[in-house]
Amino acid sequence: MGDAKRRKAALGDKYGKEENIFPWLPLTKSQGEQFVKWTTKGAWVGIGFLVAYWVTIRLIGPTLGWWQVS
């Protein structure tokens, strides 16, 4: 009997299904990886907006006379 058949016999109905991250948390490992991917992308977008805001306030704002920067 091959290893895959032994595993299938041992796991029964759970064979081929993804494991949860924690038994009490109904999220699979691939869902956890997808969450990390989305939050990382969101963080980089936020950093980009922060840099654009800083450039606007620090460099463009004073040249247009919005307010004085010491």
PQR file of N, CA, C, O and H, with PARSE charges and radii, in Angstrom:
ATOM      1  N   MET A   1       0.842  -1.169   0.000 -0.4000 1.5000
ATOM      2  CA  MET A   1       0.000   0.000   0.000 -0.0000 2.0000
ATOM      3  C   MET A   1       0.891   1.237   0.000  0.5500 1.7000
ATOM      4  O   MET A   1       1.856   1.306   0.762 -0.5500 1.4000
ATOM      5  N   GLY A   2       0.578   2.204  -0.841 -0.4000 1.5000
ATOM      6  CA  GLY A   2       1.386   3.417  -0.935 -0.0000 2.0000
ATOM      7  C   GLY A   2       1.133   4.370   0.216  0.5500 1.7000
ATOM      8  O   GLY A   2       0.165   4.239   0.965 -0.5500 1.4000
ATOM      9  H   GLY A   2      -0.205   2.148  -1.460  0.4000 1.0000
ATOM     10  N   ASP A   3       2.029   5.329   0.331 -0.4000 1.5000
ATOM     11  CA  ASP A   3       1.939   6.295   1.427 -0.0000 2.0000
ATOM     12  C   ASP A   3       0.670   7.132   1.336  0.5500 1.7000
ATOM     13  O   ASP A   3       0.037   7.395   2.358 -0.5500 1.4000
ATOM     14  H   ASP A   3       2.816   5.435  -0.277  0.4000 1.0000
ATOM     15  N   ALA A   4       0.286   7.555   0.137 -0.4000 1.5000
ATOM     16  CA  ALA A   4      -0.924   8.363  -0.026 -0.0000 2.0000
ATOM     17  C   ALA A   4      -2.166   7.576   0.392  0.5500 1.7000
ATOM     18  O   ALA A   4      -3.080   8.142   0.993 -0.5500 1.4000
ATOM     19  H   ALA A   4       0.800   7.342  -0.693  0.4000 1.0000
ATOM     20  N   LYS A   5      -2.211   6.298   0.086 -0.4000 1.5000
ATOM     21  CA  LYS A   5      -3.370   5.480   0.466 -0.0000 2.0000
ATOM     22  C   LYS A   5      -3.430   5.298   1.979  0.5500 1.7000
ATOM     23  O   LYS A   5      -4.513   5.286   2.563 -0.5500 1.4000
ATOM     24  H   LYS A   5      -1.469   5.838  -0.402  0.4000 1.0000
ATOM     25  N   ARG A   6      -2.261   5.157   2.617 -0.4000 1.5000
ATOM     26  CA  ARG A   6      -2.230   5.037   4.071 -0.0000 2.0000
ATOM     27  C   ARG A   6      -2.721   6.319   4.729  0.5500 1.7000
ATOM     28  O   ARG A   6      -3.486   6.292   5.692 -0.5500 1.4000
ATOM     29  H   ARG A   6      -1.381   5.167   2.142  0.4000 1.0000
ATOM     30  N   ARG A   7      -2.262   7.443   4.184 -0.4000 1.5000
ATOM     31  CA  ARG A   7      -2.710   8.726   4.728 -0.0000 2.0000
ATOM     32  C   ARG A   7      -4.209   8.902   4.549  0.5500 1.7000
ATOM     33  O   ARG A   7      -4.893   9.367   5.461 -0.5500 1.4000
ATOM     34  H   ARG A   7      -1.640   7.465   3.401  0.4000 1.0000
ATOM     35  N   LYS A   8      -4.724   8.535   3.381 -0.4000 1.5000
ATOM     36  CA  LYS A   8      -6.158   8.653   3.111 -0.0000 2.0000
ATOM     37  C   LYS A   8      -6.956   7.774   4.068  0.5500 1.7000
ATOM     38  O   LYS A   8      -8.005   8.182   4.566 -0.5500 1.4000
ATOM     39  H   LYS A   8      -4.169   8.157   2.641  0.4000 1.0000
ATOM     40  N   ALA A   9      -6.463   6.582   4.320 -0.4000 1.5000
ATOM     41  CA  ALA A   9      -7.153   5.684   5.250 -0.0000 2.0000
ATOM     42  C   ALA A   9      -7.099   6.226   6.679  0.5500 1.7000
ATOM     43  O   ALA A   9      -8.059   6.080   7.435 -0.5500 1.4000
ATOM     44  H   ALA A   9      -5.611   6.250   3.916  0.4000 1.0000
ATOM     45  N   ALA A  10      -5.985   6.846   7.047 -0.4000 1.5000
ATOM     46  CA  ALA A  10      -5.838   7.362   8.410 -0.0000 2.0000
ATOM     47  C   ALA A  10      -6.669   8.621   8.633  0.5500 1.7000
ATOM     48  O   ALA A  10      -7.242   8.801   9.707 -0.5500 1.4000
ATOM     49  H   ALA A  10      -5.205   6.964   6.433  0.4000 1.0000
ATOM     50  N   LEU A  11      -6.738   9.492   7.629 -0.4000 1.5000
ATOM     51  CA  LEU A  11      -7.453  10.756   7.798 -0.0000 2.0000
ATOM     52  C   LEU A  11      -8.946  10.635   7.544  0.5500 1.7000
ATOM     53  O   LEU A  11      -9.730  11.395   8.113 -0.5500 1.4000
ATOM     54  H   LEU A  11      -6.272   9.346   6.757  0.4000 1.0000
ATOM     55  N   GLY A  12      -9.344   9.717   6.722 -0.4000 1.5000
ATOM     56  CA  GLY A  12     -10.766   9.522   6.457 -0.0000 2.0000
ATOM     57  C   GLY A  12     -11.386  10.692   5.712  0.5500 1.7000
ATOM     58  O   GLY A  12     -10.938  11.040   4.620 -0.5500 1.4000
ATOM     59  H   GLY A  12      -8.707   9.100   6.260  0.4000 1.0000
ATOM     60  N   ASP A  13     -12.421  11.308   6.299 -0.4000 1.5000
ATOM     61  CA  ASP A  13     -13.120  12.424   5.647 -0.0000 2.0000
ATOM     62  C   ASP A  13     -12.283  13.686   5.559  0.5500 1.7000
ATOM     63  O   ASP A  13     -12.556  14.543   4.719 -0.5500 1.4000
ATOM     64  H   ASP A  13     -12.785  11.025   7.186  0.4000 1.0000
ATOM     65  N   LYS A  14     -11.273  13.821   6.400 -0.4000 1.5000
ATOM     66  CA  LYS A  14     -10.442  15.032   6.401 -0.0000 2.0000
ATOM     67  C   LYS A  14      -9.398  15.031   5.282  0.5500 1.7000
ATOM     68  O   LYS A  14      -8.718  16.038   5.085 -0.5500 1.4000
ATOM     69  H   LYS A  14     -11.050  13.125   7.082  0.4000 1.0000
ATOM     70  N   TYR A  15      -9.259  13.938   4.556 -0.4000 1.5000
ATOM     71  CA  TYR A  15      -8.236  13.837   3.514 -0.0000 2.0000
ATOM     72  C   TYR A  15      -8.518  14.831   2.392  0.5500 1.7000
ATOM     73  O   TYR A  15      -9.631  14.873   1.867 -0.5500 1.4000
ATOM     74  H   TYR A  15      -9.811  13.120   4.716  0.4000 1.0000
ATOM     75  N   GLY A  16      -7.536  15.617   2.027 -0.4000 1.5000
ATOM     76  CA  GLY A  16      -7.653  16.579   0.939 -0.0000 2.0000
ATOM     77  C   GLY A  16      -8.202  17.931   1.360  0.5500 1.7000
ATOM     78  O   GLY A  16      -8.265  18.848   0.541 -0.5500 1.4000
ATOM     79  H   GLY A  16      -6.632  15.583   2.454  0.4000 1.0000
ATOM     80  N   LYS A  17      -8.597  18.075   2.610 -0.4000 1.5000
ATOM     81  CA  LYS A  17      -9.100  19.353   3.094 -0.0000 2.0000
ATOM     82  C   LYS A  17      -7.969  20.104   3.779  0.5500 1.7000
ATOM     83  O   LYS A  17      -7.064  19.512   4.368 -0.5500 1.4000
ATOM     84  H   LYS A  17      -8.546  17.330   3.275  0.4000 1.0000
ATOM     85  N   GLU A  18      -8.050  21.440   3.680 -0.4000 1.5000
ATOM     86  CA  GLU A  18      -7.018  22.254   4.311 -0.0000 2.0000
ATOM     87  C   GLU A  18      -7.182  22.274   5.824  0.5500 1.7000
ATOM     88  O   GLU A  18      -8.285  22.151   6.356 -0.5500 1.4000
ATOM     89  H   GLU A  18      -8.785  21.920   3.201  0.4000 1.0000
ATOM     90  N   GLU A  19      -6.050  22.431   6.497 -0.4000 1.5000
ATOM     91  CA  GLU A  19      -6.058  22.549   7.955 -0.0000 2.0000
ATOM     92  C   GLU A  19      -6.399  23.970   8.352  0.5500 1.7000
ATOM     93  O   GLU A  19      -6.115  24.916   7.616 -0.5500 1.4000
ATOM     94  H   GLU A  19      -5.154  22.531   6.065  0.4000 1.0000
ATOM     95  N   ASN A  20      -7.013  24.119   9.525 -0.4000 1.5000
ATOM     96  CA  ASN A  20      -7.223  25.441  10.084 -0.0000 2.0000
ATOM     97  C   ASN A  20      -5.940  25.916  10.741  0.5500 1.7000
ATOM     98  O   ASN A  20      -5.089  25.113  11.124 -0.5500 1.4000
ATOM     99  H   ASN A  20      -7.244  23.351  10.122  0.4000 1.0000
ATOM    100  N   ILE A  21      -5.812  27.225  10.868 -0.4000 1.5000
ATOM    101  CA  ILE A  21      -4.637  27.783  11.526 -0.0000 2.0000
ATOM    102  C   ILE A  21      -4.618  27.336  12.986  0.5500 1.7000
ATOM    103  O   ILE A  21      -3.608  26.837  13.482 -0.5500 1.4000
ATOM    104  H   ILE A  21      -6.503  27.877  10.557  0.4000 1.0000
ATOM    105  N   PHE A  22      -5.748  27.522  13.664 -0.4000 1.5000
ATOM    106  CA  PHE A  22      -5.954  27.033  15.022 -0.0000 2.0000
ATOM    107  C   PHE A  22      -7.246  26.235  15.030  0.5500 1.7000
ATOM    108  O   PHE A  22      -8.143  26.533  14.242 -0.5500 1.4000
ATOM    109  H   PHE A  22      -6.569  27.927  13.262  0.4000 1.0000
ATOM    110  N   PRO A  23      -7.374  25.246  15.877 -0.5600 1.5000
ATOM    111  CA  PRO A  23      -8.608  24.460  15.888  0.2800 2.0000
ATOM    112  C   PRO A  23      -9.855  25.291  16.203  0.5500 1.7000
ATOM    113  O   PRO A  23     -10.938  24.982  15.707 -0.5500 1.4000
ATOM    114  N   TRP A  24      -9.717  26.330  17.011 -0.4000 1.5000
ATOM    115  CA  TRP A  24     -10.851  27.154  17.402 -0.0000 2.0000
ATOM    116  C   TRP A  24     -11.102  28.312  16.450  0.5500 1.7000
ATOM    117  O   TRP A  24     -12.090  29.029  16.615 -0.5500 1.4000
ATOM    118  H   TRP A  24      -8.837  26.581  17.414  0.4000 1.0000
ATOM    119  N   LEU A  25     -10.234  28.521  15.453 -0.4000 1.5000
ATOM    120  CA  LEU A  25     -10.376  29.622  14.498 -0.0000 2.0000
ATOM    121  C   LEU A  25     -10.761  29.060  13.137  0.5500 1.7000
ATOM    122  O   LEU A  25     -10.005  28.271  12.571 -0.5500 1.4000
ATOM    123  H   LEU A  25      -9.432  27.939  15.319  0.4000 1.0000
ATOM    124  N   PRO A  26     -11.920  29.445  12.592 -0.5600 1.5000
ATOM    125  CA  PRO A  26     -12.362  28.836  11.332  0.2800 2.0000
ATOM    126  C   PRO A  26     -11.724  29.462  10.096  0.5500 1.7000
ATOM    127  O   PRO A  26     -12.427  29.790   9.140 -0.5500 1.4000
ATOM    128  N   LEU A  27     -10.401  29.633  10.100 -0.4000 1.5000
ATOM    129  CA  LEU A  27      -9.673  30.149   8.949 -0.0000 2.0000
ATOM    130  C   LEU A  27      -8.633  29.123   8.521  0.5500 1.7000
ATOM    131  O   LEU A  27      -7.922  28.558   9.352 -0.5500 1.4000
ATOM    132  H   LEU A  27      -9.830  29.366  10.877  0.4000 1.0000
ATOM    133  N   THR A  28      -8.553  28.891   7.225 -0.4000 1.5000
ATOM    134  CA  THR A  28      -7.553  27.950   6.727 -0.0000 2.0000
ATOM    135  C   THR A  28      -6.221  28.669   6.534  0.5500 1.7000
ATOM    136  O   THR A  28      -6.145  29.896   6.596 -0.5500 1.4000
ATOM    137  H   THR A  28      -9.130  29.350   6.550  0.4000 1.0000
ATOM    138  N   LYS A  29      -5.197  27.896   6.303 -0.4000 1.5000
ATOM    139  CA  LYS A  29      -3.868  28.473   6.122 -0.0000 2.0000
ATOM    140  C   LYS A  29      -3.804  29.346   4.875  0.5500 1.7000
ATOM    141  O   LYS A  29      -3.157  30.393   4.896 -0.5500 1.4000
ATOM    142  H   LYS A  29      -5.259  26.899   6.252  0.4000 1.0000
ATOM    143  N   SER A  30      -4.458  28.941   3.795 -0.4000 1.5000
ATOM    144  CA  SER A  30      -4.428  29.766   2.581 -0.0000 2.0000
ATOM    145  C   SER A  30      -5.182  31.074   2.790  0.5500 1.7000
ATOM    146  O   SER A  30      -4.793  32.096   2.225 -0.5500 1.4000
ATOM    147  H   SER A  30      -4.984  28.090   3.778  0.4000 1.0000
ATOM    148  N   GLN A  31      -6.246  31.070   3.581 -0.4000 1.5000
ATOM    149  CA  GLN A  31      -6.952  32.307   3.891 -0.0000 2.0000
ATOM    150  C   GLN A  31      -6.069  33.230   4.730  0.5500 1.7000
ATOM    151  O   GLN A  31      -6.102  34.448   4.552 -0.5500 1.4000
ATOM    152  H   GLN A  31      -6.562  30.240   4.040  0.4000 1.0000
ATOM    153  N   GLY A  32      -5.293  32.667   5.630 -0.4000 1.5000
ATOM    154  CA  GLY A  32      -4.357  33.460   6.423 -0.0000 2.0000
ATOM    155  C   GLY A  32      -3.284  34.092   5.560  0.5500 1.7000
ATOM    156  O   GLY A  32      -2.926  35.253   5.754 -0.5500 1.4000
ATOM    157  H   GLY A  32      -5.267  31.677   5.774  0.4000 1.0000
ATOM    158  N   GLU A  33      -2.768  33.329   4.603 -0.4000 1.5000
ATOM    159  CA  GLU A  33      -1.763  33.862   3.688 -0.0000 2.0000
ATOM    160  C   GLU A  33      -2.347  34.978   2.827  0.5500 1.7000
ATOM    161  O   GLU A  33      -1.679  35.981   2.575 -0.5500 1.4000
ATOM    162  H   GLU A  33      -3.059  32.385   4.445  0.4000 1.0000
ATOM    163  N   GLN A  34      -3.583  34.810   2.376 -0.4000 1.5000
ATOM    164  CA  GLN A  34      -4.248  35.833   1.572 -0.0000 2.0000
ATOM    165  C   GLN A  34      -4.463  37.103   2.402  0.5500 1.7000
ATOM    166  O   GLN A  34      -4.305  38.208   1.883 -0.5500 1.4000
ATOM    167  H   GLN A  34      -4.126  33.995   2.580  0.4000 1.0000
ATOM    168  N   PHE A  35      -4.820  36.961   3.677 -0.4000 1.5000
ATOM    169  CA  PHE A  35      -4.989  38.115   4.559 -0.0000 2.0000
ATOM    170  C   PHE A  35      -3.680  38.885   4.693  0.5500 1.7000
ATOM    171  O   PHE A  35      -3.674  40.114   4.626 -0.5500 1.4000
ATOM    172  H   PHE A  35      -4.949  36.063   4.098  0.4000 1.0000
ATOM    173  N   VAL A  36      -2.579  38.176   4.881 -0.4000 1.5000
ATOM    174  CA  VAL A  36      -1.274  38.830   5.013 -0.0000 2.0000
ATOM    175  C   VAL A  36      -0.919  39.553   3.721  0.5500 1.7000
ATOM    176  O   VAL A  36      -0.380  40.660   3.753 -0.5500 1.4000
ATOM    177  H   VAL A  36      -2.584  37.178   4.936  0.4000 1.0000
ATOM    178  N   LYS A  37      -1.218  38.933   2.586 -0.4000 1.5000
ATOM    179  CA  LYS A  37      -0.928  39.547   1.286 -0.0000 2.0000
ATOM    180  C   LYS A  37      -1.701  40.853   1.107  0.5500 1.7000
ATOM    181  O   LYS A  37      -1.129  41.859   0.686 -0.5500 1.4000
ATOM    182  H   LYS A  37      -1.656  38.034   2.560  0.4000 1.0000
ATOM    183  N   TRP A  38      -2.989  40.844   1.421 -0.4000 1.5000
ATOM    184  CA  TRP A  38      -3.824  42.039   1.275 -0.0000 2.0000
ATOM    185  C   TRP A  38      -3.409  43.137   2.243  0.5500 1.7000
ATOM    186  O   TRP A  38      -3.354  44.306   1.862 -0.5500 1.4000
ATOM    187  H   TRP A  38      -3.454  40.028   1.763  0.4000 1.0000
ATOM    188  N   THR A  39      -3.116  42.779   3.492 -0.4000 1.5000
ATOM    189  CA  THR A  39      -2.745  43.808   4.460 -0.0000 2.0000
ATOM    190  C   THR A  39      -1.381  44.412   4.141  0.5500 1.7000
ATOM    191  O   THR A  39      -1.161  45.598   4.386 -0.5500 1.4000
ATOM    192  H   THR A  39      -3.160  41.829   3.802  0.4000 1.0000
ATOM    193  N   THR A  40      -0.469  43.620   3.602 -0.4000 1.5000
ATOM    194  CA  THR A  40       0.828  44.152   3.194 -0.0000 2.0000
ATOM    195  C   THR A  40       0.658  45.138   2.045  0.5500 1.7000
ATOM    196  O   THR A  40       1.259  46.213   2.043 -0.5500 1.4000
ATOM    197  H   THR A  40      -0.648  42.656   3.403  0.4000 1.0000
ATOM    198  N   LYS A  41      -0.158  44.768   1.076 -0.4000 1.5000
ATOM    199  CA  LYS A  41      -0.422  45.669  -0.049 -0.0000 2.0000
ATOM    200  C   LYS A  41      -1.090  46.952   0.447  0.5500 1.7000
ATOM    201  O   LYS A  41      -0.749  48.041  -0.015 -0.5500 1.4000
ATOM    202  H   LYS A  41      -0.646  43.895   1.077  0.4000 1.0000
ATOM    203  N   GLY A  42      -2.021  46.838   1.365 -0.4000 1.5000
ATOM    204  CA  GLY A  42      -2.695  48.011   1.921 -0.0000 2.0000
ATOM    205  C   GLY A  42      -1.739  48.915   2.680  0.5500 1.7000
ATOM    206  O   GLY A  42      -1.853  50.140   2.623 -0.5500 1.4000
ATOM    207  H   GLY A  42      -2.298  45.953   1.741  0.4000 1.0000
ATOM    208  N   ALA A  43      -0.802  48.310   3.388 -0.4000 1.5000
ATOM    209  CA  ALA A  43       0.182  49.103   4.123 -0.0000 2.0000
ATOM    210  C   ALA A  43       1.049  49.905   3.163  0.5500 1.7000
ATOM    211  O   ALA A  43       1.343  51.071   3.428 -0.5500 1.4000
ATOM    212  H   ALA A  43      -0.710  47.315   3.434  0.4000 1.0000
ATOM    213  N   TRP A  44       1.465  49.301   2.054 -0.4000 1.5000
ATOM    214  CA  TRP A  44       2.276  50.027   1.077 -0.0000 2.0000
ATOM    215  C   TRP A  44       1.493  51.158   0.410  0.5500 1.7000
ATOM    216  O   TRP A  44       2.050  52.219   0.129 -0.5500 1.4000
ATOM    217  H   TRP A  44       1.227  48.354   1.839  0.4000 1.0000
ATOM    218  N   VAL A  45       0.214  50.934   0.158 -0.4000 1.5000
ATOM    219  CA  VAL A  45      -0.625  52.008  -0.395 -0.0000 2.0000
ATOM    220  C   VAL A  45      -0.712  53.150   0.609  0.5500 1.7000
ATOM    221  O   VAL A  45      -0.618  54.317   0.228 -0.5500 1.4000
ATOM    222  H   VAL A  45      -0.239  50.072   0.386  0.4000 1.0000
ATOM    223  N   GLY A  46      -0.891  52.829   1.880 -0.4000 1.5000
ATOM    224  CA  GLY A  46      -0.938  53.852   2.914 -0.0000 2.0000
ATOM    225  C   GLY A  46       0.360  54.632   3.019  0.5500 1.7000
ATOM    226  O   GLY A  46       0.340  55.849   3.204 -0.5500 1.4000
ATOM    227  H   GLY A  46      -0.968  51.882   2.189  0.4000 1.0000
ATOM    228  N   ILE A  47       1.484  53.946   2.901 -0.4000 1.5000
ATOM    229  CA  ILE A  47       2.785  54.620   2.931 -0.0000 2.0000
ATOM    230  C   ILE A  47       2.909  55.565   1.743  0.5500 1.7000
ATOM    231  O   ILE A  47       3.429  56.673   1.880 -0.5500 1.4000
ATOM    232  H   ILE A  47       1.499  52.957   2.751  0.4000 1.0000
ATOM    233  N   GLY A  48       2.433  55.131   0.577 -0.4000 1.5000
ATOM    234  CA  GLY A  48       2.464  55.991  -0.614 -0.0000 2.0000
ATOM    235  C   GLY A  48       1.632  57.246  -0.424  0.5500 1.7000
ATOM    236  O   GLY A  48       2.071  58.337  -0.787 -0.5500 1.4000
ATOM    237  H   GLY A  48       2.011  54.232   0.466  0.4000 1.0000
ATOM    238  N   PHE A  49       0.424  57.108   0.145 -0.4000 1.5000
ATOM    239  CA  PHE A  49      -0.409  58.279   0.418 -0.0000 2.0000
ATOM    240  C   PHE A  49       0.246  59.200   1.431  0.5500 1.7000
ATOM    241  O   PHE A  49       0.174  60.422   1.295 -0.5500 1.4000
ATOM    242  H   PHE A  49       0.067  56.221   0.440  0.4000 1.0000
ATOM    243  N   LEU A  50       0.881  58.635   2.438 -0.4000 1.5000
ATOM    244  CA  LEU A  50       1.565  59.443   3.441 -0.0000 2.0000
ATOM    245  C   LEU A  50       2.704  60.247   2.821  0.5500 1.7000
ATOM    246  O   LEU A  50       2.875  61.423   3.143 -0.5500 1.4000
ATOM    247  H   LEU A  50       0.940  57.643   2.548  0.4000 1.0000
ATOM    248  N   VAL A  51       3.474  59.639   1.948 -0.4000 1.5000
ATOM    249  CA  VAL A  51       4.573  60.343   1.276 -0.0000 2.0000
ATOM    250  C   VAL A  51       4.011  61.450   0.382  0.5500 1.7000
ATOM    251  O   VAL A  51       4.541  62.561   0.374 -0.5500 1.4000
ATOM    252  H   VAL A  51       3.335  58.684   1.686  0.4000 1.0000
ATOM    253  N   ALA A  52       2.949  61.162  -0.367 -0.4000 1.5000
ATOM    254  CA  ALA A  52       2.342  62.181  -1.228 -0.0000 2.0000
ATOM    255  C   ALA A  52       1.809  63.345  -0.385  0.5500 1.7000
ATOM    256  O   ALA A  52       1.971  64.504  -0.768 -0.5500 1.4000
ATOM    257  H   ALA A  52       2.519  60.259  -0.360  0.4000 1.0000
ATOM    258  N   TYR A  53       1.187  63.057   0.736 -0.4000 1.5000
ATOM    259  CA  TYR A  53       0.677  64.092   1.627 -0.0000 2.0000
ATOM    260  C   TYR A  53       1.831  64.926   2.170  0.5500 1.7000
ATOM    261  O   TYR A  53       1.745  66.153   2.199 -0.5500 1.4000
ATOM    262  H   TYR A  53       1.056  62.116   1.047  0.4000 1.0000
ATOM    263  N   TRP A  54       2.901  64.281   2.596 -0.4000 1.5000
ATOM    264  CA  TRP A  54       4.053  64.987   3.147 -0.0000 2.0000
ATOM    265  C   TRP A  54       4.679  65.908   2.103  0.5500 1.7000
ATOM    266  O   TRP A  54       5.014  67.054   2.403 -0.5500 1.4000
ATOM    267  H   TRP A  54       2.971  63.283   2.572  0.4000 1.0000
ATOM    268  N   VAL A  55       4.836  65.405   0.875 -0.4000 1.5000
ATOM    269  CA  VAL A  55       5.406  66.229  -0.194 -0.0000 2.0000
ATOM    270  C   VAL A  55       4.518  67.440  -0.450  0.5500 1.7000
ATOM    271  O   VAL A  55       5.015  68.550  -0.639 -0.5500 1.4000
ATOM    272  H   VAL A  55       4.564  64.474   0.632  0.4000 1.0000
ATOM    273  N   THR A  56       3.218  67.229  -0.457 -0.4000 1.5000
ATOM    274  CA  THR A  56       2.287  68.337  -0.691 -0.0000 2.0000
ATOM    275  C   THR A  56       2.397  69.389   0.409  0.5500 1.7000
ATOM    276  O   THR A  56       2.490  70.582   0.117 -0.5500 1.4000
ATOM    277  H   THR A  56       2.814  66.327  -0.303  0.4000 1.0000
ATOM    278  N   ILE A  57       2.386  68.965   1.648 -0.4000 1.5000
ATOM    279  CA  ILE A  57       2.432  69.899   2.765 -0.0000 2.0000
ATOM    280  C   ILE A  57       3.796  70.561   2.891  0.5500 1.7000
ATOM    281  O   ILE A  57       3.882  71.769   3.111 -0.5500 1.4000
ATOM    282  H   ILE A  57       2.311  67.996   1.884  0.4000 1.0000
ATOM    283  N   ARG A  58       4.845  69.791   2.756 -0.4000 1.5000
ATOM    284  CA  ARG A  58       6.197  70.301   3.032 -0.0000 2.0000
ATOM    285  C   ARG A  58       6.777  71.100   1.876  0.5500 1.7000
ATOM    286  O   ARG A  58       7.430  72.117   2.111 -0.5500 1.4000
ATOM    287  H   ARG A  58       4.775  68.810   2.577  0.4000 1.0000
ATOM    288  N   LEU A  59       6.563  70.680   0.648 -0.4000 1.5000
ATOM    289  CA  LEU A  59       7.223  71.325  -0.484 -0.0000 2.0000
ATOM    290  C   LEU A  59       6.288  72.197  -1.319  0.5500 1.7000
ATOM    291  O   LEU A  59       6.641  73.326  -1.661 -0.5500 1.4000
ATOM    292  H   LEU A  59       6.033  69.854   0.457  0.4000 1.0000
ATOM    293  N   ILE A  60       5.129  71.699  -1.641 -0.4000 1.5000
ATOM    294  CA  ILE A  60       4.238  72.437  -2.534 -0.0000 2.0000
ATOM    295  C   ILE A  60       3.449  73.494  -1.772  0.5500 1.7000
ATOM    296  O   ILE A  60       3.242  74.593  -2.287 -0.5500 1.4000
ATOM    297  H   ILE A  60       4.842  70.782  -1.363  0.4000 1.0000
ATOM    298  N   GLY A  61       3.007  73.188  -0.564 -0.4000 1.5000
ATOM    299  CA  GLY A  61       2.202  74.109   0.233 -0.0000 2.0000
ATOM    300  C   GLY A  61       2.846  75.461   0.455  0.5500 1.7000
ATOM    301  O   GLY A  61       2.210  76.478   0.179 -0.5500 1.4000
ATOM    302  H   GLY A  61       3.175  72.295  -0.145  0.4000 1.0000
ATOM    303  N   PRO A  62       4.078  75.524   0.941 -0.5600 1.5000
ATOM    304  CA  PRO A  62       4.698  76.831   1.175  0.2800 2.0000
ATOM    305  C   PRO A  62       4.896  77.653  -0.103  0.5500 1.7000
ATOM    306  O   PRO A  62       4.822  78.881  -0.065 -0.5500 1.4000
ATOM    307  N   THR A  63       5.140  76.999  -1.208 -0.4000 1.5000
ATOM    308  CA  THR A  63       5.325  77.760  -2.455 -0.0000 2.0000
ATOM    309  C   THR A  63       4.024  78.387  -2.924  0.5500 1.7000
ATOM    310  O   THR A  63       4.045  79.397  -3.627 -0.5500 1.4000
ATOM    311  H   THR A  63       5.200  76.002  -1.239  0.4000 1.0000
ATOM    312  N   LEU A  64       2.895  77.807  -2.550 -0.4000 1.5000
ATOM    313  CA  LEU A  64       1.601  78.370  -2.910 -0.0000 2.0000
ATOM    314  C   LEU A  64       1.085  79.328  -1.848  0.5500 1.7000
ATOM    315  O   LEU A  64       0.025  79.927  -2.027 -0.5500 1.4000
ATOM    316  H   LEU A  64       2.878  76.986  -1.979  0.4000 1.0000
ATOM    317  N   GLY A  65       1.819  79.489  -0.734 -0.4000 1.5000
ATOM    318  CA  GLY A  65       1.451  80.430   0.314 -0.0000 2.0000
ATOM    319  C   GLY A  65       0.377  79.897   1.239  0.5500 1.7000
ATOM    320  O   GLY A  65      -0.332  80.689   1.860 -0.5500 1.4000
ATOM    321  H   GLY A  65       2.680  79.003  -0.589  0.4000 1.0000
ATOM    322  N   TRP A  66       0.226  78.567   1.359 -0.4000 1.5000
ATOM    323  CA  TRP A  66      -0.795  78.015   2.244 -0.0000 2.0000
ATOM    324  C   TRP A  66      -0.476  78.334   3.687  0.5500 1.7000
ATOM    325  O   TRP A  66      -1.361  78.766   4.425 -0.5500 1.4000
ATOM    326  H   TRP A  66       0.802  77.924   0.854  0.4000 1.0000
ATOM    327  N   TRP A  67       0.761  78.137   4.116 -0.4000 1.5000
ATOM    328  CA  TRP A  67       1.210  78.474   5.449 -0.0000 2.0000
ATOM    329  C   TRP A  67       2.727  78.475   5.467  0.5500 1.7000
ATOM    330  O   TRP A  67       3.385  77.929   4.582 -0.5500 1.4000
ATOM    331  H   TRP A  67       1.480  77.786   3.516  0.4000 1.0000
ATOM    332  N   GLN A  68       3.255  79.100   6.493 -0.4000 1.5000
ATOM    333  CA  GLN A  68       4.701  79.212   6.595 -0.0000 2.0000
ATOM    334  C   GLN A  68       5.264  78.019   7.356  0.5500 1.7000
ATOM    335  O   GLN A  68       4.717  77.590   8.372 -0.5500 1.4000
ATOM    336  H   GLN A  68       2.720  79.544   7.212  0.4000 1.0000
ATOM    337  N   VAL A  69       6.383  77.489   6.832 -0.4000 1.5000
ATOM    338  CA  VAL A  69       7.091  76.404   7.497 -0.0000 2.0000
ATOM    339  C   VAL A  69       8.443  76.952   7.900  0.5500 1.7000
ATOM    340  O   VAL A  69       9.183  77.470   7.064 -0.5500 1.4000
ATOM    341  H   VAL A  69       6.828  77.837   6.007  0.4000 1.0000
ATOM    342  N   SER A  70       8.770  76.839   9.179 -0.4000 1.5000
ATOM    343  CA  SER A  70      10.015  77.407   9.679 -0.0000 2.0000
ATOM    344  C   SER A  70      11.200  76.579   9.265  0.5500 1.7000
ATOM    345  O   SER A  70      12.336  76.915   9.603 -0.5500 1.4000
ATOM    346  H   SER A  70       8.168  76.418   9.858  0.4000 1.0000
TER
END
